[in-house]
Amino acid sequence: MRDAVERGCDGGLLIDGPGTEKTATPNLSVKGYDLIAAIKTELEKRCPRVVSCSDIEMLATRDAVALAGGPAYAVRTGRRDCRRSLASDVKLPGAEYSAAQAVAYYAKLGFTAQDTVLLLGAHTVGATHCSVIKNSRLYGYGGKAGATDPSMDPTLASTYKKYVCPNVSSSDGNTVYLDDQWSALKVDNNYYKNLQRSRGVLLVDQNLYRDTSTRGIVDQLATNNGLFQSLFAKVLVKLS
């Protein structure tokens, strides 16, 4: 998804060098480069100069989604890898976006409000770092020192503050899963159920349920995993 958001999947995220997409702050937490490189190496042995890195990305994503319990879906191939990769081109939705801001961001790329809620549903297998949520949700909500977001489930907030993200700089790099730990490696609709219970981790996630214009979509997906799986597959194809 990080490679596909702005211009469709073109392999720009895989290019090494100073000032490339890979070096942009939002992409510093991206993993899996070695896997894509290993697949590319093997394919070059068997069918040189046939399968692009961008096709590998989308095919690997398809298989990873299925292996994680998500939907199986067909992926078109034939993409060409780009030669342009600039960190300045990386403009991902902010972790503190309102629902309206997130919808507006994706609308510029041709996605609907429902698509936006589905794309953020990829956080069902997502993770972030404590540095991302400490100021916005745990210790500096609303710009007030020590303030915790009152809309966050108190038990969840207490757990993060005590065990995962204590208010010390050494915790900044600690990993925070965007779904319950028991579901963090499963592609399912538990992410939306958490939003209903005020257990969204990123502010942009929880804002999907705060906003009445997207709340109904969240409710639909939270109550029907089959619907989520079907629509999630379609939006991934659209993204690619």
N, C-alpha and C positions, 0 to 999 in steps of 0.2 A: 504493500500500500504506500509506503514511503516513496517508492520510485514512480508510482503510477499517478499520483494525485494531480500534479500540475500539467503534464503533457502526455499522459498515458504511459504505459510501461515501455521505457526505451533504454534501460540499462545505465542511465546516467549516474545512478547511485553507486555503481560498481567501479567507476573510474577512480584510480588513485591519483594523488598529487595535491599540491597546495591549492587551496581555494576551490576545491571540487565539492559537489553535493555531499560527499561522504564526510567532509570536514565541518559542515554546517551544524550549529549547536543542536537543533532538533534531531539530527541523525547520529549523534555521538553514541547513543545507546543501542543503535541497530547492531544486531548480530547475524551470523549466518553467511558471512562473506566466504569463509573457507569452504562451506558446503557447496555453494554455487560454483566456486572455482574448481572444486574436485569433480563435480558433474561435467563442467565444461571440458576439463582435461580428458575425461573418459570419452566424451562424445567426439572430441577432435581425433581420437585414436580410431574411432569406428566410422565416422562420417565427417571428415574435415570440412570446415567452412560451410556447414549446412544449418546447424541449430544456433540461433543467436543467444546471447546471455539474457536478453529480455524475455525470450520465450522460455528459457530455463526458469527464470524467476516465476513466471505465471504458472508453469506446469508444476514446479515445486510447491507453490502456494496451494494449488488445487489438491495435490496429494497430501500436504500437511493438514489442510482443513478436513479432508476425509479421514485421515488417521486419527484426528482429534475428535472424531465423533460428529463432524459436520457433514454437510451435504456433498454428494458427488455431482460434479457438473462438467460439461464439456468446455474446453478452452480452444479458441482459435489460435493458430500459429502463423508464422510468417513475418513476425516483427523484425525490424532492423535495429541494430544498436546505434545509439547516437554517438557523436564525437564531441558534443558540447556538454560540459558538466561544471556548473558554477554554483558555489554556495549561496550566492545572492538570489538564485532562482528558487531556493527552498522556502516556501511559505506555507507552513502547515497550520491548521486551526490551533489557536492557543488553548492551553490547559485551563484557562480561566474565562474562556468565551461564554457569553450568554447563549441560550438556544438560538436566539435571533441572529447573533453573529455567526454561529456555526452554519445555520441554514443559508445565510447570505453568502458565506464563503463558498459553500458547495454549489449554490445556485449559479455562481459565475462559471462553474465548470460543467454545468448542464445537469446537475442533480436536483431532485425534489426534496422537500422536507422529509418525506418518508425515507428516501435514499440516505439522507444525512443521519437519521436515527439508526438505520441499518449499518452504515459505514462505521459509526462509533461503536456499534455492537461488536466490532472486531476486538474491542477491549475485553471481551470475554476471555481472551487468551493474552491480554496485554499486561504490561508492567511499567512502572515508573520508578523514580527515586524519591527519597524523602525530601530532597531539596525542592522538589516541584510542589509539594503540598504543605510544607511546613509554614510558609508565610500565608498562603491563600486559604488554608483550612484549619490548621492546628494551633498556630501561635501568633498569627498576625492578621486575622480576619478583619476585613474592613479597614485595614491600615492601623489597627489598634494593637499595641504590643501585648502579647500574652493572650489575645482573644481567640477563642475557638469558634468556628462556624456553628451557630446554634441550630442550623438545619441538619447537621450531621448527626447520625445516630450516636447518642452519648456513649454507649458501650464500645462502638467501633472507634470513636475518637479517643477514648480512654486507653484502649488496647494499643493503638498506634503510638500514642504519646508515651506510654509506659514501656512497651516492648520493642517497637520497630523504629520509631522516629523520635527519640528523646531530644530535647531542645539543646543539643550540643552539635558543633560543626562536624564532629566525627561521624555523625549519623547521616550526613547529607547523601552519601552514596549508597545507603541501604536500599535494597529492593523492596518495592511495595507492589503487590499484585492488584490488578484492577478488578478482580473477581474474587470470590471466596477461594481460599487455598485449595479446598477439595475439588473445586471446579476450574481452577486456573489454567489447566491444560486441556479443557474440554470446550469445544465450540457448541454452546447451547444458549438457551435464553435466560440463564440464571442472572446474567448481567442486568437484564431489565427488571427482574424480580427484586434485585438489590436496590435499584433506583426507587421502586415503590416503597421500600423500607428505609429510605434515607441513608442507604449504605453505599452510594456512589462515591468513588475515591476522588476522582478529579472533579473540579467544580463544573467543567463543561459537561461532564456526564450527568451529574445530579441536576443541572439546569434543564436538561431535557424533560425532567419530570416536574420541575417547578413551573415551567412555561405551559400554559393551557393549550397552546397551539401544537405542541408535540407530545403532551401527556397522553392523549388518546392513543397515539401510535405505540408508545411504550407499553400501555396497558394491553393492547392487542397482542403484542409480541410476547409479553410476560406470561400471558395465559395460554399461548399456543406455540409450543416449540416447533411443531411441524410447519406452521406458517413462517416462523422466523427462518428455519432452514431453507425453505423454498425461496423466500424473498432475498435472503442473504446471498444465495448462489447467484441470483439474477444481478444483484448490485455489484458483485465481484466481477462478473463478466462485463458489465457496463464500465466498471472502473478500468479494466484492462485495455 
